[in-house]
């Protein structure tokens, strides 16, 4: 009997151990399910974050493409403006050259006018001298002088 009692006690211990192990297994299973649910929610959050990152990257790429396009457009505008500035500078140089030529022509014109006046005066004096030398009357000389002066005024 002692052996039976010892066996029964051992069986009881083993059954208690099995019950404890079942309780531990049930507890571990509950913890596992809780951890698995938490892990699943984390995975879902990670997937959602990854999708958001992908969407944000797409937005960034789109913005970069738009920025590159605008940069190209602005570069073209800047190049056009540089061309216009160069053209304006060329035209300004041509205008300056033209103004210089005009001033030179005005100076030449003034010289020619002065020379013409001097030559007309010389011619007038020579004509008067000629008229006097051929003995024309004084009133004829004065009339010719006035006509010559009027002609000079018209020419000038």
C-alpha positions as CSV (number, residue, x, y, z in Angstrom):
1,X,0.0,0.0,0.0
2,X,2.7,2.3,0.6
3,X,3.7,2.0,-2.9
4,X,0.2,2.6,-4.1
5,X,-0.1,5.6,-2.0
6,X,3.3,6.8,-3.2
7,X,2.2,6.2,-6.8
8,X,-1.1,8.0,-6.2
9,X,0.7,10.9,-4.6
10,X,3.1,10.9,-7.6
11,X,0.2,10.8,-10.0
12,X,-1.5,13.6,-8.1
13,X,1.7,15.6,-8.3
14,X,1.9,14.9,-12.0
15,X,-1.7,15.8,-12.5
16,X,-1.1,19.0,-10.6
17,X,2.0,19.6,-12.6
18,X,0.0,18.9,-15.8
19,X,-2.8,21.3,-14.6
20,X,-0.2,23.9,-13.8
21,X,1.3,23.3,-17.2
22,X,-2.1,23.6,-18.9
23,X,-2.7,26.8,-17.0
24,X,0.7,28.1,-18.0
25,X,0.0,27.0,-21.6
26,X,-3.4,28.8,-21.5
27,X,-1.7,31.9,-20.1
28,X,1.1,31.7,-22.6
29,X,-1.5,31.2,-25.4
30,X,-3.4,34.3,-24.2
31,X,-0.2,36.3,-24.0
32,X,0.7,34.9,-27.5
33,X,-2.7,36.0,-28.9
34,X,-2.3,39.4,-27.3
35,X,1.2,39.8,-28.6
36,X,0.1,38.5,-32.1
37,X,-2.8,41.0,-32.1
38,X,-0.3,43.7,-31.1
39,X,2.2,42.5,-33.8
40,X,-0.6,42.5,-36.4
41,X,-1.6,46.1,-35.5
42,X,2.0,47.1,-35.7
43,X,2.4,45.5,-39.1
44,X,-0.8,47.3,-40.2
45,X,0.6,50.6,-38.9
46,X,3.9,49.9,-40.6
47,X,2.2,49.1,-43.9
48,X,0.1,52.2,-43.6
49,X,3.2,54.3,-42.9
50,X,5.0,52.7,-45.8
51,X,2.0,53.5,-48.1
52,X,2.1,57.1,-46.7
53,X,5.8,57.3,-47.4
54,X,5.3,56.0,-50.9
55,X,2.5,58.6,-51.5
56,X,4.8,61.4,-50.0
57,X,7.7,60.3,-52.2
58,X,5.3,60.4,-55.2
59,X,4.3,63.9,-54.2
60,X,8.0,64.9,-53.8
61,X,8.9,63.5,-57.2
62,X,6.0,65.3,-58.8
63,X,7.0,68.5,-57.0
64,X,10.7,68.0,-58.1
65,X,9.5,67.4,-61.7
66,X,7.4,70.6,-61.6
67,X,10.3,72.5,-60.1
68,X,12.6,71.2,-62.8
69,X,10.1,72.2,-65.5
70,X,9.8,75.7,-63.9
71,X,13.5,76.0,-63.7
72,X,13.8,75.2,-67.4
73,X,11.2,77.7,-68.2
74,X,12.9,80.4,-66.1
75,X,16.2,79.5,-67.6
76,X,14.7,80.1,-71.1
77,X,13.3,83.4,-70.0
78,X,16.6,84.4,-68.5
79,X,18.4,83.4,-71.7
80,X,15.8,85.5,-73.7
81,X,16.3,88.4,-71.4
82,X,20.1,88.2,-71.8
83,X,19.6,88.1,-75.6
84,X,17.4,91.2,-75.3
85,X,19.9,92.9,-73.1
86,X,22.7,92.1,-75.6
87,X,20.5,93.4,-78.4
88,X,19.6,96.5,-76.5
89,X,23.3,97.1,-75.8
90,X,24.1,96.7,-79.5
91,X,21.3,99.1,-80.4
92,X,22.6,101.5,-77.8
93,X,26.1,101.3,-79.3
94,X,24.6,101.8,-82.8
95,X,22.6,104.8,-81.5
96,X,25.7,106.3,-79.9
97,X,27.6,105.8,-83.2
98,X,24.7,107.4,-85.1
99,X,24.6,110.3,-82.6
100,X,28.4,110.8,-83.1
101,X,27.9,110.7,-86.9
102,X,25.1,113.2,-86.6
103,X,27.2,115.6,-84.5
104,X,30.0,115.3,-87.1
105,X,27.6,115.9,-89.9
106,X,26.2,118.9,-88.0
107,X,29.7,120.3,-87.6
108,X,30.4,119.8,-91.3
109,X,27.1,121.4,-92.1
110,X,28.0,124.4,-89.9
111,X,31.4,124.6,-91.5
112,X,29.8,124.4,-95.0
113,X,27.3,127.1,-94.0
114,X,30.1,129.3,-92.7
115,X,32.3,128.6,-95.8
116,X,29.3,129.3,-98.0
117,X,28.6,132.6,-96.3
118,X,32.2,133.6,-96.6
119,X,32.3,132.5,-100.3
120,X,29.0,134.4,-100.9
121,X,30.4,137.5,-99.2
122,X,33.6,137.2,-101.2
123,X,31.6,136.7,-104.4
124,X,29.4,139.7,-103.5
125,X,32.4,141.8,-102.9
126,X,34.0,140.6,-106.1
127,X,30.8,141.4,-108.0
128,X,30.6,144.9,-106.5
129,X,34.3,145.4,-107.4
130,X,33.6,144.2,-110.9
131,X,30.5,146.4,-111.2
132,X,32.5,149.4,-110.0
133,X,35.4,148.6,-112.3
134,X,33.1,148.5,-115.4
135,X,31.7,151.8,-114.4
136,X,28.0,150.8,-113.7
137,X,26.0,153.4,-112.0
138,X,25.8,153.2,-108.2
139,X,22.0,152.5,-108.0
140,X,22.5,149.4,-110.3
141,X,25.3,148.3,-108.0
142,X,23.1,148.6,-105.0
143,X,20.2,146.8,-106.7
144,X,22.5,143.9,-107.6
145,X,23.9,143.9,-104.1
146,X,20.4,143.5,-102.7
147,X,19.4,140.8,-105.1
148,X,22.6,139.0,-104.4
149,X,22.0,139.3,-100.6
150,X,18.4,138.0,-101.1
151,X,19.8,135.1,-103.2
152,X,22.4,134.3,-100.5
153,X,19.7,134.3,-97.8
154,X,17.5,131.9,-99.8
155,X,20.5,129.6,-100.4
156,X,21.5,129.6,-96.8
